[in-house]
Amino acid sequence: GGRSTRIVDAWLAGEIEVVASEATVREAEAVLGGGWLGRMRSHEDVSSLLDALRTRTVWVDAPEPVAGLRMKDAGDVRMVETAVTGGASHIVTTDREFLSHRGYGGVEFVTPGEWWRVMGQAG
């Protein structure tokens, strides 16, 4: 029921678009399946969400490499590459290291609360 859940719900309802690539789906599988969501939700719920990432997104086959972006996690760099190549306006995250960059190549990095404010809605 939190801000992140409401963003996912808006995506699944077709109200917003999500950009994804093979690399970002693999990152999501690692984070969601073995992470906090995997402990809070059923295996079927997580599988359904991952399937939606493969089928209900703006798919980027070959993300362009980004130059000069130093991030500790290579998966975060793949996320930025996909977002930039796919024309995303925002990456929504709670990762502090990620957020310390605030953006790259026209893609702004924001928290879920910041995203809702940008979209003009109460989060």
N, C-alpha and C positions, 0 to 999 in steps of 0.2 A: 503493500500500500504506500510505500515511500515514493520519493521523486523519481528514482531510477525505474521503479516498477511502472509508474505512470508514463514514462518515456517509452518503455518497451510496449506497453499497452497501446500508445498512440501509433507506434510503428506497425504493430500487428493489425490495428484497425485501418491502416492505410492513410493515416493523417500526416505522416512524415516518411521520408525515405532514409534508408540505411545503406551505406556503401560497404561492400565486403570483397574479400579475395580469399584464395585458398590459404594464404598465410594468416589472415586475420581469423578465419574459421578455426584453423589449427590452434591458434592462441586462445580463442574462446573455448575450445574443447579442453585445453589444459587448465584454464582458469575456472570454468564453470563446472566441468565434470569432477575435478578433483579438489575444487576449492569450496568456498563458503556456500555457493548455491547448491552444490552436490550434497551438502549436509543438511540443507534446509528444505529442498524440494525432492520430489520423487525422480527416479531415473527416467521415467517417461516424460516428465515435465522438462527436464534438461535436454533430453533427446529431441523433443518437439521444438524447443527453442533453437537448438543447433541446426535442425533441419530447416527451420525458417530462415536462418542465416544463409543457408545455401540456396534457397529457392525464392525468397521474398525480398531480395535486395538488389541494388544496383551493383552488378557483378563486374569486378575489374580483373580481367585475365592476366594482365602483365603490368603491375604497378611499376612506375618509373622510380629509380633510386633517387633519394634525396641527398643533397650534399651539405656538409657542414653542420649537421644536426647530431650532437653528441648526447646519447642516452645510454644508460647502463644496460637496459633490457633491449635486446635485438628485436623482440616481438613488438615493442613500442615503436621502434623505427619502421617496421613493416606496416603497422597501423597508420602511421603518418604517410608513408608512401601510397598506401591504398586510398586514404582520404584525399590527398592532393591529386592523384591521378583521376579519381572518381568525381572530383568537383565538389566534395563535401564542404560545408561552411563551418562545421564544428566537429570536434571530438569531445565527447562527454565522458568524463572520468573522475574518479576520486583519488587517483594515484598522484601523490605529492610530487614525486620526481618528474613525472610527466607534466603536471601543471606548472612546475617551475619554469618551463619554457614558454608557456602561454600561447604559443602558436607557431606555425610554420607555413610558408607558401600560400597565404590566404586562408588557411584553416586555423580557426581559433580553438584553443584548448580550454574547456570550461568544466566546472562542477555541474551536477544535475540542477542545483538551485540556481546557478548563474544562467544555465541554459533556459530554464523556465522564465527567468526575468527577461532575457534577450527575446524570447518568443512572445513577451507581453502577457504572460499568464502568471498567476500566483502558483508557486510550487508548493 
